[in-house]
């Protein structure tokens, strides 16, 4: 069961955005997060946007 607040909607939306960026043949897509926002960093990590 996902942790509270971790329903997967953010990851799904980010994956859709990345797909649109790929289809538009963008050269790069950058994730910017606050250092304290570990949830956003986890989403970016799942999309291989940050190590």
Residue pairs with C-beta under 8 A, 6 or more apart in sequence:
2 8
5 39
6 39
10 39
10 40
10 43
11 43
11 46
11 47
14 43
14 44
14 47
15 47
17 29
18 29
18 47
21 29
29 49
30 49
31 40
31 43
31 44
31 47
31 49
31 50
33 40
33 41
33 44
34 40
41 50
44 50
45 51
